[in-house]
Amino acid sequence: MVDLYILDGTTPKRIYDEYAWNKWHEANSNVVAREKVGDMLVATGFLGFNLERYGGPPRLFSSLILDRGKRCYGKNSATWDEAVACHDRAVEMAENGLIGLALLKHGPG
């Protein structure tokens, strides 16, 4: 079974009732931060389930950069504060041209 979580403010809280988990996600936004940088979308959200598979702390948040709808960067984090920091780094990478489909295809410069 997958470990399920909801947020109590910005603090993840493990929950054992799948129905209550679904109801929480229907009633609450999972968006931590979201912004456009040129053609790219930088989005960070609370997933509500653990992405960690190797025994570390639960990875409950995911930050992505999408360039014209295609994923070109992703980073998972355990806490709200880490998720905000990952989002800020992803925005900086996008703003400085350090990520994107063109970079992945052709390399820097």
VODRENTOR-679746 format. One record per residue: residue in one letter; y, z, x of N, C-alpha, C, O in turn. Coordinates in nm, 2 decimals, decimal comma. Example, Ala and Ser with C-alpha at 12.3 -4.5 7.8 and 13.67 -1.06 7.14 Angstrom:
BEGIN
(rec A (-0,57 0,78 1,32) (-0,45 0,78 1,23) (-0,33 0,78 1,32) (-0,33 0,85 1,42)) (rec S (-0,22 0,71 1,28) (-0,11 0,71 1,37) (0,00 0,79 1,29) (0,11 0,80 1,34)) 
This chain:
BEGIN
(rec M (-0,12 0,00 0,08) (0,00 0,00 0,00) (0,13 0,00 0,09) (0,13 0,06 0,20)) (rec V (0,23 -0,07 0,04) (0,35 -0,08 0,11) (0,44 0,05 0,09) (0,44 0,10 -0,02)) (rec D (0,50 0,10 0,19) (0,59 0,22 0,18) (0,72 0,17 0,11) (0,78 0,07 0,16)) (rec L (0,76 0,23 0,00) (0,87 0,19 -0,08) (0,99 0,29 -0,06) (0,96 0,41 -0,05)) (rec Y (1,11 0,24 -0,06) (1,23 0,32 -0,04) (1,34 0,28 -0,13) (1,35 0,16 -0,17)) (rec I (1,42 0,38 -0,17) (1,55 0,35 -0,24) (1,66 0,41 -0,15) (1,63 0,48 -0,05)) (rec L (1,78 0,39 -0,19) (1,89 0,45 -0,12) (1,95 0,56 -0,20) (1,97 0,55 -0,32)) (rec D (1,98 0,67 -0,13) (2,05 0,79 -0,19) (2,18 0,79 -0,12) (2,20 0,84 -0,01)) (rec G (2,28 0,72 -0,17) (2,41 0,69 -0,10) (2,37 0,58 0,00) (2,34 0,46 -0,04)) (rec T (2,38 0,61 0,13) (2,34 0,52 0,23) (2,22 0,56 0,31) (2,18 0,51 0,41)) (rec T (2,15 0,67 0,25) (2,03 0,73 0,32) (1,91 0,68 0,25) (1,89 0,70 0,13)) (rec P (1,82 0,61 0,32) (1,69 0,57 0,26) (1,61 0,70 0,22) (1,60 0,80 0,29)) (rec K (1,54 0,68 0,11) (1,46 0,79 0,05) (1,33 0,73 0,01) (1,32 0,64 -0,07)) (rec R (1,22 0,78 0,06) (1,09 0,72 0,03) (1,06 0,76 -0,12) (1,08 0,87 -0,16)) (rec I (1,00 0,66 -0,19) (0,96 0,68 -0,33) (0,82 0,64 -0,35) (0,77 0,54 -0,28)) (rec Y (0,74 0,71 -0,43) (0,60 0,68 -0,45) (0,57 0,61 -0,58) (0,46 0,57 -0,61)) (rec D (0,67 0,60 -0,66) (0,65 0,54 -0,80) (0,71 0,40 -0,80) (0,83 0,37 -0,79)) (rec E (0,62 0,30 -0,81) (0,66 0,16 -0,80) (0,75 0,12 -0,92) (0,84 0,04 -0,90)) (rec Y (0,73 0,18 -1,03) (0,81 0,15 -1,15) (0,95 0,20 -1,12) (1,05 0,13 -1,15)) (rec A (0,97 0,32 -1,07) (1,10 0,37 -1,04) (1,17 0,29 -0,93) (1,29 0,27 -0,94)) (rec W (1,09 0,24 -0,83) (1,14 0,16 -0,73) (1,20 0,03 -0,79) (1,31 -0,01 -0,75)) (rec N (1,12 -0,03 -0,88) (1,17 -0,16 -0,94) (1,30 -0,13 -1,02) (1,39 -0,21 -1,02)) (rec K (1,30 -0,03 -1,10) (1,42 0,01 -1,18) (1,54 0,03 -1,09) (1,65 -0,02 -1,12)) (rec W (1,52 0,10 -0,98) (1,63 0,12 -0,89) (1,69 -0,01 -0,84) (1,81 -0,03 -0,84)) (rec H (1,60 -0,10 -0,80) (1,64 -0,23 -0,74) (1,71 -0,32 -0,85) (1,79 -0,40 -0,81)) (rec E (1,67 -0,31 -0,97) (1,73 -0,38 -1,08) (1,87 -0,33 -1,10) (1,96 -0,41 -1,14)) (rec A (1,89 -0,20 -1,09) (2,02 -0,14 -1,12) (2,12 -0,13 -1,01) (2,24 -0,09 -1,03)) (rec N (2,07 -0,15 -0,88) (2,16 -0,13 -0,77) (2,16 -0,25 -0,68) (2,07 -0,33 -0,67)) (rec S (2,27 -0,27 -0,61) (2,29 -0,38 -0,51) (2,22 -0,34 -0,38) (2,23 -0,23 -0,34)) (rec N (2,16 -0,44 -0,32) (2,09 -0,42 -0,19) (2,18 -0,47 -0,08) (2,14 -0,47 0,04)) (rec V (2,30 -0,52 -0,11) (2,38 -0,58 -0,01) (2,45 -0,48 0,07) (2,52 -0,39 0,02)) (rec V (2,44 -0,48 0,20) (2,51 -0,40 0,30) (2,64 -0,47 0,33) (2,75 -0,41 0,33)) (rec A (2,63 -0,59 0,37) (2,75 -0,67 0,41) (2,71 -0,82 0,40) (2,59 -0,86 0,42)) (rec R (2,81 -0,90 0,37) (2,79 -1,05 0,36) (2,92 -1,12 0,39) (3,02 -1,09 0,33)) (rec E (2,91 -1,22 0,47) (3,04 -1,30 0,50) (3,00 -1,44 0,55) (2,90 -1,46 0,62)) (rec K (3,10 -1,53 0,52) (3,08 -1,67 0,57) (3,16 -1,68 0,71) (3,27 -1,62 0,72)) (rec V (3,10 -1,75 0,80) (3,16 -1,78 0,93) (3,14 -1,93 0,95) (3,03 -1,97 0,99)) (rec G (3,24 -2,01 0,91) (3,22 -2,16 0,92) (3,11 -2,20 0,82) (3,12 -2,16 0,70)) (rec D (3,01 -2,28 0,87) (2,90 -2,32 0,79) (2,79 -2,21 0,78) (2,69 -2,23 0,71)) (rec M (2,81 -2,10 0,85) (2,71 -2,00 0,85) (2,73 -1,89 0,75) (2,85 -1,85 0,73)) (rec L (2,63 -1,83 0,70) (2,63 -1,71 0,62) (2,57 -1,60 0,70) (2,45 -1,61 0,74)) (rec V (2,64 -1,49 0,72) (2,58 -1,37 0,78) (2,56 -1,27 0,66) (2,65 -1,23 0,60)) (rec A (2,44 -1,22 0,65) (2,40 -1,14 0,54) (2,31 -1,02 0,58) (2,22 -1,04 0,66)) (rec T (2,34 -0,90 0,54) (2,26 -0,78 0,57) (2,23 -0,71 0,44) (2,32 -0,69 0,36)) (rec G (2,10 -0,68 0,43) (2,07 -0,61 0,30) (1,96 -0,51 0,32) (1,89 -0,50 0,43)) (rec F (1,95 -0,42 0,22) (1,85 -0,32 0,22) (1,73 -0,37 0,14) (1,74 -0,42 0,03)) (rec L (1,61 -0,38 0,21) (1,50 -0,44 0,15) (1,42 -0,34 0,06) (1,36 -0,38 -0,04)) (rec G (1,42 -0,22 0,10) (1,35 -0,12 0,02) (1,20 -0,11 0,05) (1,13 -0,04 -0,02)) (rec F (1,15 -0,17 0,15) (1,02 -0,16 0,20) (1,02 -0,17 0,35) (1,11 -0,23 0,41)) (rec N (0,91 -0,12 0,41) (0,91 -0,10 0,56) (0,86 -0,23 0,62) (0,75 -0,28 0,59)) (rec L (0,94 -0,29 0,71) (0,90 -0,41 0,79) (0,83 -0,37 0,92) (0,77 -0,46 0,98)) (rec E (0,84 -0,25 0,96) (0,78 -0,21 1,09) (0,62 -0,20 1,07) (0,57 -0,14 0,98)) (rec R (0,56 -0,27 1,16) (0,41 -0,28 1,15) (0,34 -0,21 1,27) (0,22 -0,21 1,27)) (rec Y (0,42 -0,15 1,36) (0,35 -0,10 1,49) (0,38 0,04 1,51) (0,37 0,09 1,62)) (rec G (0,41 0,12 1,40) (0,42 0,27 1,42) (0,56 0,32 1,45) (0,57 0,44 1,47)) (rec G (0,66 0,24 1,46) (0,79 0,29 1,49) (0,86 0,34 1,36) (0,79 0,35 1,26)) (rec P (0,99 0,37 1,37) (1,06 0,41 1,25) (1,06 0,30 1,15) (1,06 0,18 1,18)) (rec P (1,06 0,33 1,02) (1,06 0,23 0,92) (1,18 0,13 0,93) (1,30 0,18 0,95)) (rec R (1,16 0,00 0,93) (1,26 -0,10 0,93) (1,29 -0,14 0,79) (1,21 -0,22 0,73)) (rec L (1,40 -0,09 0,73) (1,42 -0,11 0,59) (1,54 -0,21 0,56) (1,56 -0,24 0,44)) (rec F (1,61 -0,25 0,66) (1,73 -0,33 0,65) (1,70 -0,46 0,73) (1,63 -0,46 0,83)) (rec S (1,76 -0,57 0,68) (1,75 -0,70 0,75) (1,88 -0,77 0,76) (1,95 -0,78 0,66)) (rec S (1,92 -0,81 0,88) (2,04 -0,89 0,90) (2,00 -1,03 0,94) (1,91 -1,05 1,02)) (rec L (2,06 -1,13 0,87) (2,03 -1,27 0,89) (2,15 -1,36 0,92) (2,26 -1,33 0,86)) (rec I (2,14 -1,46 0,99) (2,24 -1,57 1,00) (2,17 -1,69 0,95) (2,06 -1,73 1,00)) (rec L (2,23 -1,75 0,85) (2,18 -1,88 0,79) (2,28 -1,98 0,83) (2,40 -1,97 0,80)) (rec D (2,24 -2,09 0,89) (2,33 -2,20 0,92) (2,29 -2,32 0,83) (2,18 -2,38 0,84)) (rec R (2,37 -2,35 0,73) (2,35 -2,46 0,63) (2,21 -2,43 0,56) (2,14 -2,52 0,54)) (rec G (2,19 -2,30 0,53) (2,07 -2,26 0,46) (1,95 -2,24 0,54) (1,85 -2,20 0,48)) (rec K (1,95 -2,26 0,67) (1,83 -2,24 0,75) (1,85 -2,12 0,84) (1,96 -2,10 0,90)) (rec R (1,75 -2,04 0,84) (1,75 -1,91 0,92) (1,76 -1,95 1,07) (1,67 -2,02 1,12)) (rec C (1,86 -1,89 1,14) (1,86 -1,91 1,28) (1,87 -1,78 1,36) (1,88 -1,79 1,48)) (rec Y (1,87 -1,67 1,29) (1,88 -1,54 1,36) (1,84 -1,43 1,26) (1,87 -1,44 1,14)) (rec G (1,76 -1,34 1,30) (1,73 -1,22 1,22) (1,70 -1,10 1,30) (1,65 -1,11 1,41)) (rec K (1,74 -0,99 1,25) (1,72 -0,86 1,32) (1,70 -0,75 1,21) (1,78 -0,75 1,11)) (rec N (1,60 -0,67 1,23) (1,57 -0,56 1,13) (1,62 -0,43 1,19) (1,62 -0,41 1,31)) (rec S (1,65 -0,33 1,10) (1,70 -0,20 1,15) (1,65 -0,09 1,05) (1,60 -0,12 0,94)) (rec A (1,66 0,03 1,10) (1,60 0,14 1,03) (1,70 0,22 0,94) (1,67 0,27 0,84)) (rec T (1,83 0,22 0,98) (1,93 0,30 0,91) (2,05 0,21 0,86) (2,06 0,10 0,91)) (rec W (2,12 0,27 0,77) (2,24 0,20 0,72) (2,34 0,17 0,84) (2,39 0,06 0,85)) (rec D (2,36 0,27 0,92) (2,45 0,26 1,03) (2,41 0,15 1,13) (2,49 0,07 1,18)) (rec E (2,28 0,15 1,16) (2,22 0,04 1,25) (2,24 -0,09 1,18) (2,27 -0,19 1,25)) (rec A (2,22 -0,10 1,05) (2,23 -0,23 0,98) (2,37 -0,28 0,99) (2,39 -0,40 1,01)) (rec V (2,47 -0,19 0,97) (2,61 -0,23 0,98) (2,64 -0,28 1,12) (2,71 -0,38 1,14)) (rec A (2,59 -0,21 1,22) (2,61 -0,25 1,36) (2,54 -0,39 1,39) (2,60 -0,47 1,45)) (rec C (2,42 -0,41 1,34) (2,36 -0,54 1,35) (2,43 -0,65 1,28) (2,45 -0,76 1,34)) (rec H (2,49 -0,62 1,17) (2,57 -0,72 1,09) (2,69 -0,76 1,17) (2,72 -0,87 1,19)) (rec D (2,76 -0,66 1,23) (2,88 -0,68 1,31) (2,85 -0,77 1,43) (2,93 -0,86 1,46)) (rec R (2,74 -0,74 1,50) (2,70 -0,82 1,61) (2,66 -0,96 1,57) (2,70 -1,06 1,64)) (rec A (2,60 -0,98 1,46) (2,56 -1,11 1,41) (2,69 -1,19 1,37) (2,70 -1,31 1,41)) (rec V (2,79 -1,13 1,31) (2,92 -1,19 1,28) (2,98 -1,24 1,41) (3,03 -1,35 1,43)) (rec E (2,98 -1,15 1,51) (3,04 -1,18 1,64) (2,97 -1,30 1,71) (3,04 -1,38 1,76)) (rec M (2,84 -1,30 1,70) (2,76 -1,41 1,76) (2,80 -1,54 1,69) (2,82 -1,64 1,75)) (rec A (2,81 -1,54 1,56) (2,85 -1,66 1,48) (2,99 -1,70 1,51) (3,01 -1,82 1,53)) (rec E (3,08 -1,61 1,52) (3,22 -1,64 1,54) (3,24 -1,70 1,68) (3,33 -1,79 1,70)) (rec N (3,16 -1,66 1,78) (3,17 -1,70 1,92) (3,08 -1,82 1,95) (3,07 -1,86 2,07)) (rec G (3,02 -1,87 1,85) (2,93 -1,99 1,87) (2,81 -1,96 1,95) (2,75 -2,04 2,02)) (rec L (2,76 -1,83 1,95) (2,64 -1,79 2,02) (2,52 -1,81 1,95) (2,41 -1,78 2,00)) (rec I (2,52 -1,86 1,83) (2,41 -1,88 1,74) (2,44 -2,00 1,65) (2,55 -2,03 1,62)) (rec G (2,33 -2,06 1,60) (2,35 -2,17 1,50) (2,25 -2,28 1,53) (2,19 -2,29 1,64)) (rec L (2,24 -2,37 1,44) (2,14 -2,48 1,45) (2,18 -2,57 1,57) (2,09 -2,61 1,64)) (rec A (2,30 -2,60 1,59) (2,34 -2,69 1,70) (2,31 -2,62 1,83) (2,26 -2,69 1,92)) (rec L (2,33 -2,49 1,85) (2,29 -2,42 1,97) (2,14 -2,42 1,99) (2,09 -2,44 2,10)) (rec L (2,07 -2,40 1,89) (1,92 -2,39 1,90) (1,87 -2,53 1,94) (1,77 -2,54 2,01)) (rec K (1,93 -2,64 1,89) (1,88 -2,77 1,92) (1,92 -2,82 2,06) (1,84 -2,88 2,13)) (rec H (2,05 -2,79 2,10) (2,10 -2,85 2,21) (2,14 -2,76 2,33) (2,17 -2,80 2,44)) (rec G (2,13 -2,63 2,30) (2,17 -2,53 2,40) (2,32 -2,52 2,41) (2,39 -2,60 2,35)) (rec P (2,37 -2,41 2,48) (2,51 -2,39 2,49) (2,58 -2,50 2,57) (2,52 -2,56 2,66)) (rec G (2,71 -2,52 2,54) (2,80 -2,61 2,61) (2,74 -2,75 2,61) (2,81 -2,84 2,66)) 
